[in-house]
Amino acid sequence: MTIAKILRESGDSLDEEMQKNRSMFDQFRRALCYDFYKDFLNTYIGQPVPLTEPEVEKKRTAVALCFDVTSKLTTLDNQPMNKVLGFGAHYIKEYFTPWVESQGGWEKALDMETDKEVE
């Protein structure tokens, strides 16, 4: 699955960068508010999505990356998990709700099959 591959690669890249640059990691933890989260995610999501992908695939990838980044941010020691999850929910609602609704809901938007295993 293309989304799973992109998630793995981009998540690994973010993890490596945070490990190498401790001051960036510390600054990120101190500055975490919704506006910072939104700017960070817009920058992060904008880079790994190839321009040649069909629009639906771009949206699916962006949603998946949002989920991935949000789940990784919940592991920051000084941030309450529900704060970060709230940012993620707000971001998804703000940026993706109209698209999800136009696709017929989450199952159709993300092309999810309930009996299909993800890699």
Rosetta constraint file for C-alpha pairs under 8 A:
AtomPair CA 1 CA 5 HARMONIC 6.52 0.50
AtomPair CA 1 CA 118 HARMONIC 7.46 0.50
AtomPair CA 1 CA 119 HARMONIC 7.11 0.50
AtomPair CA 2 CA 6 HARMONIC 6.26 0.50
AtomPair CA 3 CA 7 HARMONIC 6.06 0.50
AtomPair CA 3 CA 60 HARMONIC 7.41 0.50
AtomPair CA 3 CA 61 HARMONIC 5.54 0.50
AtomPair CA 3 CA 64 HARMONIC 6.85 0.50
AtomPair CA 4 CA 8 HARMONIC 6.19 0.50
AtomPair CA 4 CA 118 HARMONIC 7.82 0.50
AtomPair CA 4 CA 119 HARMONIC 7.01 0.50
AtomPair CA 5 CA 9 HARMONIC 6.25 0.50
AtomPair CA 6 CA 10 HARMONIC 5.90 0.50
AtomPair CA 6 CA 48 HARMONIC 7.58 0.50
AtomPair CA 6 CA 61 HARMONIC 7.65 0.50
AtomPair CA 7 CA 11 HARMONIC 5.68 0.50
AtomPair CA 7 CA 64 HARMONIC 7.07 0.50
AtomPair CA 7 CA 65 HARMONIC 6.08 0.50
AtomPair CA 7 CA 68 HARMONIC 6.79 0.50
AtomPair CA 8 CA 12 HARMONIC 5.98 0.50
AtomPair CA 9 CA 13 HARMONIC 6.15 0.50
AtomPair CA 10 CA 14 HARMONIC 6.18 0.50
AtomPair CA 10 CA 48 HARMONIC 7.20 0.50
AtomPair CA 11 CA 15 HARMONIC 6.13 0.50
AtomPair CA 11 CA 68 HARMONIC 7.12 0.50
AtomPair CA 11 CA 69 HARMONIC 7.33 0.50
AtomPair CA 12 CA 16 HARMONIC 6.12 0.50
AtomPair CA 13 CA 17 HARMONIC 6.23 0.50
AtomPair CA 14 CA 18 HARMONIC 6.18 0.50
AtomPair CA 15 CA 19 HARMONIC 6.18 0.50
AtomPair CA 16 CA 20 HARMONIC 6.19 0.50
AtomPair CA 17 CA 21 HARMONIC 6.02 0.50
AtomPair CA 18 CA 22 HARMONIC 6.25 0.50
AtomPair CA 18 CA 24 HARMONIC 6.83 0.50
AtomPair CA 18 CA 25 HARMONIC 5.49 0.50
AtomPair CA 19 CA 25 HARMONIC 7.75 0.50
AtomPair CA 21 CA 25 HARMONIC 6.51 0.50
AtomPair CA 22 CA 26 HARMONIC 6.18 0.50
AtomPair CA 23 CA 27 HARMONIC 6.02 0.50
AtomPair CA 24 CA 28 HARMONIC 5.98 0.50
AtomPair CA 25 CA 29 HARMONIC 6.31 0.50
AtomPair CA 26 CA 30 HARMONIC 6.39 0.50
AtomPair CA 27 CA 31 HARMONIC 6.13 0.50
AtomPair CA 28 CA 32 HARMONIC 6.05 0.50
AtomPair CA 29 CA 76 HARMONIC 7.10 0.50
AtomPair CA 29 CA 78 HARMONIC 7.14 0.50
AtomPair CA 29 CA 79 HARMONIC 7.35 0.50
AtomPair CA 31 CA 36 HARMONIC 6.90 0.50
AtomPair CA 32 CA 36 HARMONIC 5.90 0.50
AtomPair CA 32 CA 37 HARMONIC 6.27 0.50
AtomPair CA 33 CA 37 HARMONIC 6.03 0.50
AtomPair CA 34 CA 38 HARMONIC 5.94 0.50
AtomPair CA 34 CA 87 HARMONIC 5.82 0.50
AtomPair CA 35 CA 39 HARMONIC 6.20 0.50
AtomPair CA 36 CA 40 HARMONIC 5.99 0.50
AtomPair CA 37 CA 41 HARMONIC 6.01 0.50
AtomPair CA 37 CA 87 HARMONIC 7.17 0.50
AtomPair CA 38 CA 42 HARMONIC 6.00 0.50
AtomPair CA 38 CA 91 HARMONIC 6.88 0.50
AtomPair CA 39 CA 43 HARMONIC 6.21 0.50
AtomPair CA 40 CA 44 HARMONIC 6.06 0.50
AtomPair CA 41 CA 45 HARMONIC 5.74 0.50
AtomPair CA 41 CA 66 HARMONIC 6.91 0.50
AtomPair CA 41 CA 69 HARMONIC 7.70 0.50
AtomPair CA 42 CA 46 HARMONIC 5.89 0.50
AtomPair CA 43 CA 47 HARMONIC 6.63 0.50
AtomPair CA 44 CA 48 HARMONIC 7.34 0.50
AtomPair CA 45 CA 49 HARMONIC 6.94 0.50
AtomPair CA 45 CA 62 HARMONIC 5.69 0.50
AtomPair CA 45 CA 65 HARMONIC 6.44 0.50
AtomPair CA 45 CA 66 HARMONIC 7.29 0.50
AtomPair CA 46 CA 62 HARMONIC 7.96 0.50
AtomPair CA 49 CA 53 HARMONIC 7.66 0.50
AtomPair CA 49 CA 58 HARMONIC 6.17 0.50
AtomPair CA 49 CA 61 HARMONIC 6.91 0.50
AtomPair CA 49 CA 62 HARMONIC 7.36 0.50
AtomPair CA 50 CA 58 HARMONIC 7.68 0.50
AtomPair CA 53 CA 57 HARMONIC 6.03 0.50
AtomPair CA 53 CA 58 HARMONIC 6.11 0.50
AtomPair CA 54 CA 58 HARMONIC 6.37 0.50
AtomPair CA 55 CA 59 HARMONIC 6.32 0.50
AtomPair CA 56 CA 60 HARMONIC 6.18 0.50
AtomPair CA 56 CA 109 HARMONIC 7.91 0.50
AtomPair CA 57 CA 61 HARMONIC 6.00 0.50
AtomPair CA 58 CA 62 HARMONIC 6.08 0.50
AtomPair CA 59 CA 63 HARMONIC 6.15 0.50
AtomPair CA 60 CA 64 HARMONIC 6.17 0.50
AtomPair CA 60 CA 109 HARMONIC 7.20 0.50
AtomPair CA 60 CA 110 HARMONIC 5.82 0.50
AtomPair CA 61 CA 65 HARMONIC 6.08 0.50
AtomPair CA 62 CA 66 HARMONIC 6.14 0.50
AtomPair CA 63 CA 67 HARMONIC 6.32 0.50
AtomPair CA 63 CA 92 HARMONIC 7.40 0.50
AtomPair CA 63 CA 96 HARMONIC 7.63 0.50
AtomPair CA 64 CA 68 HARMONIC 6.17 0.50
AtomPair CA 65 CA 69 HARMONIC 6.01 0.50
AtomPair CA 66 CA 70 HARMONIC 6.04 0.50
AtomPair CA 66 CA 88 HARMONIC 7.06 0.50
AtomPair CA 66 CA 92 HARMONIC 7.73 0.50
AtomPair CA 67 CA 71 HARMONIC 6.13 0.50
AtomPair CA 67 CA 88 HARMONIC 7.22 0.50
AtomPair CA 68 CA 72 HARMONIC 6.26 0.50
AtomPair CA 69 CA 73 HARMONIC 6.12 0.50
AtomPair CA 70 CA 74 HARMONIC 6.40 0.50
AtomPair CA 70 CA 84 HARMONIC 6.54 0.50
AtomPair CA 70 CA 85 HARMONIC 6.47 0.50
AtomPair CA 70 CA 87 HARMONIC 7.98 0.50
AtomPair CA 70 CA 88 HARMONIC 5.83 0.50
AtomPair CA 71 CA 75 HARMONIC 7.37 0.50
AtomPair CA 71 CA 85 HARMONIC 7.62 0.50
AtomPair CA 72 CA 76 HARMONIC 7.79 0.50
AtomPair CA 73 CA 84 HARMONIC 6.68 0.50
AtomPair CA 74 CA 79 HARMONIC 7.04 0.50
AtomPair CA 74 CA 80 HARMONIC 7.24 0.50
AtomPair CA 74 CA 81 HARMONIC 4.84 0.50
AtomPair CA 74 CA 82 HARMONIC 7.93 0.50
AtomPair CA 74 CA 84 HARMONIC 5.88 0.50
AtomPair CA 74 CA 85 HARMONIC 7.14 0.50
AtomPair CA 75 CA 79 HARMONIC 7.87 0.50
AtomPair CA 75 CA 81 HARMONIC 7.38 0.50
AtomPair CA 79 CA 83 HARMONIC 7.03 0.50
AtomPair CA 79 CA 84 HARMONIC 7.28 0.50
AtomPair CA 80 CA 84 HARMONIC 6.91 0.50
AtomPair CA 81 CA 85 HARMONIC 6.19 0.50
AtomPair CA 82 CA 86 HARMONIC 5.85 0.50
AtomPair CA 83 CA 87 HARMONIC 6.42 0.50
AtomPair CA 84 CA 88 HARMONIC 6.34 0.50
AtomPair CA 85 CA 89 HARMONIC 6.17 0.50
AtomPair CA 86 CA 90 HARMONIC 6.06 0.50
AtomPair CA 87 CA 91 HARMONIC 6.06 0.50
AtomPair CA 88 CA 92 HARMONIC 6.12 0.50
AtomPair CA 89 CA 93 HARMONIC 6.14 0.50
AtomPair CA 90 CA 94 HARMONIC 6.01 0.50
AtomPair CA 91 CA 95 HARMONIC 5.96 0.50
AtomPair CA 91 CA 96 HARMONIC 7.84 0.50
AtomPair CA 92 CA 96 HARMONIC 5.21 0.50
AtomPair CA 92 CA 97 HARMONIC 6.65 0.50
AtomPair CA 93 CA 97 HARMONIC 4.99 0.50
AtomPair CA 96 CA 100 HARMONIC 6.06 0.50
AtomPair CA 97 CA 101 HARMONIC 6.07 0.50
AtomPair CA 98 CA 102 HARMONIC 6.10 0.50
AtomPair CA 99 CA 103 HARMONIC 6.30 0.50
AtomPair CA 99 CA 109 HARMONIC 7.88 0.50
AtomPair CA 100 CA 104 HARMONIC 6.51 0.50
AtomPair CA 100 CA 105 HARMONIC 5.27 0.50
AtomPair CA 100 CA 106 HARMONIC 5.95 0.50
AtomPair CA 100 CA 109 HARMONIC 5.55 0.50
AtomPair CA 101 CA 105 HARMONIC 5.18 0.50
AtomPair CA 101 CA 106 HARMONIC 7.84 0.50
AtomPair CA 103 CA 108 HARMONIC 6.04 0.50
AtomPair CA 103 CA 109 HARMONIC 5.11 0.50
AtomPair CA 104 CA 108 HARMONIC 5.86 0.50
AtomPair CA 104 CA 109 HARMONIC 6.75 0.50
AtomPair CA 105 CA 109 HARMONIC 5.96 0.50
AtomPair CA 106 CA 110 HARMONIC 5.90 0.50
AtomPair CA 106 CA 111 HARMONIC 7.97 0.50
AtomPair CA 106 CA 112 HARMONIC 7.92 0.50
AtomPair CA 107 CA 111 HARMONIC 5.67 0.50
AtomPair CA 107 CA 112 HARMONIC 4.94 0.50
AtomPair CA 107 CA 113 HARMONIC 7.42 0.50
AtomPair CA 108 CA 112 HARMONIC 6.49 0.50
AtomPair CA 112 CA 116 HARMONIC 7.96 0.50
